[in-house]
Amino acid sequence: YCDGWFPRTRAGFDAPQAIARLSRMAEEKGRDPKSLSVTVFGAPNDAATLEGYAKAGIHSALLAVPDKDRDGILAYLDDESELAGVLGHEIIHVTEKHTVRAIQKSKAVQMGAAETLSNSSSLMEKAVTATYDNIVEKGFGRSEENESDEKGIALANKIGYAPSGLGAFLTTLKDRNKDSKEKRGLFASHPEMQERLDRLSKQIGAQKLA
């Protein structure tokens, strides 16, 4: 009972109050509250807030990363199929737990094996920095991107959108960044971009997507 509690840090979230309520519920069911491990979802990138969570009895947190300005993305989309392709790609990152795997591989997890948020305020700062660098700055690996491409266009096509949408969007990014040497960020020009486009074209033909 009470295993796997994963509260969202929405407006009005009171960590001490939430943990106190959880502890009462656990005790009523014969569980030792100290045996429970609690993770919060969507925590702010703020050391003071994270320290407050730790003092309340929360053991770990998944940070909320600010979205890219919608106008910065929509300007590169010519039609709904491109939007569907991009959303399909991002949905697969979530459903296949790519972000979770990235966190598990990050330095934050290695540090967490020796320390916990409840006994080291310095760890919280290190965890924030390491997670941001590993996921936001470096992005996902090639295998994760390829999986999201493949399953993402299949998903978009399944609900009625042209499978060529994602490729068209990536082509726009490729052309826009053809002279760029920067490899980070949403609009980066990756060396393997043409390889990704070729793979998408082959998939569309092999699976007879239309």
C-alpha positions as CSV (number, residue, x, y, z in Angstrom):
1,Y,0.0,0.0,0.0
2,C,1.2,3.5,-0.9
3,D,4.1,2.2,-3.1
4,G,4.9,4.4,-6.1
5,W,3.2,7.6,-5.1
6,F,4.0,10.2,-7.7
7,P,2.4,13.6,-6.9
8,R,2.5,16.5,-9.4
9,T,3.7,19.8,-8.1
10,R,0.7,21.8,-9.2
11,A,-0.3,25.2,-7.8
12,G,-1.0,24.9,-4.2
13,F,1.0,21.7,-3.7
14,D,2.0,21.6,0.0
15,A,4.8,19.0,0.5
16,P,4.6,18.8,4.4
17,Q,0.8,18.5,4.3
18,A,0.9,15.9,1.5
19,I,3.5,13.7,3.2
20,A,1.6,14.0,6.5
21,R,-1.6,12.8,4.8
22,L,0.3,10.0,3.1
23,S,1.9,8.9,6.4
24,R,-1.5,8.7,8.1
25,M,-3.0,6.7,5.3
26,A,0.0,4.3,5.4
27,E,-0.2,3.8,9.1
28,E,-3.9,3.1,8.9
29,K,-3.0,0.2,6.5
30,G,-0.2,-1.1,8.7
31,R,2.7,0.4,6.7
32,D,5.7,2.1,8.2
33,P,5.7,5.6,6.6
34,K,9.5,5.6,6.7
35,S,9.5,2.6,4.3
36,L,7.8,4.7,1.5
37,S,9.7,6.4,-1.2
38,V,8.1,9.5,-2.7
39,T,9.0,11.2,-6.0
40,V,7.4,14.4,-7.2
41,F,6.8,15.2,-10.8
42,G,7.2,18.6,-12.5
43,A,9.3,20.1,-9.6
44,P,10.6,23.6,-10.2
45,N,14.3,24.1,-11.0
46,D,14.8,25.8,-7.6
47,A,17.2,24.6,-4.9
48,A,15.2,26.2,-2.0
49,T,12.0,24.4,-3.1
50,L,13.8,21.1,-3.6
51,E,15.3,21.4,-0.1
52,G,11.8,22.0,1.3
53,Y,10.6,18.8,-0.4
54,A,13.6,16.9,1.1
55,K,12.8,18.2,4.6
56,A,9.2,17.2,4.2
57,G,10.3,13.6,3.4
58,I,10.3,13.5,-0.4
59,H,13.2,11.5,-1.7
60,S,13.5,12.5,-5.4
61,A,12.1,14.9,-8.0
62,L,11.7,15.0,-11.7
63,L,12.3,18.6,-12.8
64,A,10.0,20.6,-15.1
65,V,11.9,21.9,-18.2
66,P,10.5,25.1,-19.8
67,D,8.9,24.6,-23.2
68,K,10.3,26.2,-26.3
69,D,8.3,29.3,-27.3
70,R,5.4,28.0,-29.5
71,D,6.0,30.8,-32.0
72,G,9.6,29.6,-32.4
73,I,8.3,26.2,-33.6
74,L,5.1,26.9,-35.4
75,A,6.9,29.3,-37.8
76,Y,8.6,26.3,-39.3
77,L,5.5,24.2,-39.8
78,D,3.7,24.5,-43.2
79,D,0.8,22.2,-42.5
80,E,-0.9,20.0,-39.9
81,S,0.9,16.8,-41.1
82,E,4.2,18.4,-40.0
83,L,2.8,19.3,-36.6
84,A,1.4,15.7,-36.3
85,G,4.8,14.3,-37.2
86,V,6.6,16.4,-34.6
87,L,4.0,15.7,-31.9
88,G,4.2,12.0,-32.7
89,H,7.9,12.0,-32.4
90,E,7.7,13.7,-29.0
91,I,5.0,11.4,-27.7
92,I,7.2,8.4,-28.4
93,H,10.0,10.0,-26.4
94,V,7.5,9.9,-23.5
95,T,5.8,6.5,-24.0
96,E,9.2,4.7,-24.6
97,K,10.6,6.4,-21.4
98,H,13.5,8.0,-23.2
99,T,13.7,10.8,-20.6
100,V,13.7,8.3,-17.7
101,R,16.5,6.4,-19.3
102,A,18.5,9.6,-19.8
103,I,18.0,10.5,-16.1
104,Q,19.1,7.0,-15.1
105,K,22.3,7.3,-17.2
106,S,23.1,10.8,-15.9
107,K,25.5,11.7,-13.2
108,A,22.6,12.6,-10.9
109,V,21.8,8.9,-10.5
110,Q,25.5,8.0,-9.9
111,M,25.6,10.6,-7.1
112,G,22.3,9.4,-5.8
113,A,23.7,6.0,-5.1
114,A,25.9,7.5,-2.4
115,E,23.8,10.4,-1.2
116,T,20.1,11.3,-0.9
117,L,18.3,14.5,-1.2
118,S,17.4,14.4,2.5
119,N,21.0,14.5,3.7
120,S,22.8,16.6,1.2
121,S,21.7,20.0,0.0
122,S,24.7,20.1,-2.3
123,L,23.5,17.0,-4.1
124,M,20.3,18.8,-5.2
125,E,22.3,21.5,-6.9
126,K,24.5,18.9,-8.6
127,A,21.4,16.9,-9.7
128,V,19.8,19.9,-11.2
129,T,22.9,20.8,-13.2
130,A,23.7,17.2,-14.3
131,T,20.1,16.5,-15.4
132,Y,19.8,19.7,-17.4
133,D,23.2,19.1,-19.1
134,N,22.4,15.5,-19.9
135,I,18.8,15.9,-21.3
136,V,18.3,19.5,-22.3
137,E,21.7,20.4,-23.6
138,K,22.9,17.1,-25.0
139,G,19.5,15.8,-26.1
140,F,18.7,12.1,-26.7
141,G,20.9,9.6,-28.4
142,R,20.7,8.5,-32.0
143,S,18.9,5.3,-31.1
144,E,16.2,7.2,-29.2
145,E,15.8,9.7,-32.0
146,N,15.5,7.0,-34.6
147,E,12.9,5.1,-32.5
148,S,10.9,8.3,-32.1
149,D,11.1,9.0,-35.8
150,E,9.9,5.5,-36.8
151,K,7.1,5.1,-34.3
152,G,6.2,8.8,-34.4
153,I,5.3,8.9,-38.1
154,A,3.5,5.6,-37.8
155,L,1.4,7.1,-35.0
156,A,0.7,10.3,-37.0
157,N,-0.3,8.2,-40.0
158,K,-2.5,6.0,-38.0
159,I,-4.8,8.9,-37.1
160,G,-5.0,10.2,-40.7
161,Y,-2.0,12.4,-41.3
162,A,0.5,12.1,-44.2
163,P,3.6,10.2,-43.0
164,S,5.9,12.7,-44.8
165,G,5.1,15.5,-42.3
166,L,8.0,14.9,-40.0
167,G,10.5,14.6,-42.9
168,A,9.3,17.8,-44.3
169,F,9.8,19.6,-41.0
170,L,13.3,18.1,-40.6
171,T,14.2,19.2,-44.1
172,T,13.2,22.8,-43.2
173,L,15.5,22.6,-40.2
174,K,18.3,21.1,-42.3
175,D,18.1,23.9,-44.8
176,R,17.8,26.6,-42.2
177,N,20.9,25.3,-40.4
178,K,23.0,24.1,-43.2
179,D,25.8,26.6,-42.3
180,S,25.5,26.1,-38.6
181,K,28.3,24.3,-36.6
182,E,26.3,24.2,-33.4
183,K,24.9,20.8,-32.6
184,R,22.8,21.5,-29.6
185,G,19.2,22.7,-29.3
186,L,15.9,22.0,-31.1
187,F,17.1,23.8,-34.3
188,A,20.5,22.2,-34.4
189,S,21.8,20.8,-37.7
190,H,22.9,17.3,-36.9
191,P,25.5,15.5,-39.2
192,E,23.1,12.5,-39.4
193,M,20.1,14.6,-40.5
194,Q,20.2,13.3,-44.1
195,E,20.6,9.8,-42.8
196,R,17.4,10.3,-40.8
197,L,15.5,11.7,-43.7
198,D,16.6,8.7,-45.9
199,R,15.5,6.3,-43.2
200,L,12.1,7.9,-43.0
201,S,11.6,7.7,-46.7
202,K,12.6,4.0,-46.7
203,Q,10.1,3.3,-43.9
204,I,7.3,5.1,-45.7
205,G,7.9,2.9,-48.7
206,A,8.5,-0.3,-46.9
207,Q,5.4,0.0,-44.7
208,K,3.4,1.5,-47.6
209,L,2.3,4.5,-45.4
210,A,0.1,7.0,-47.2
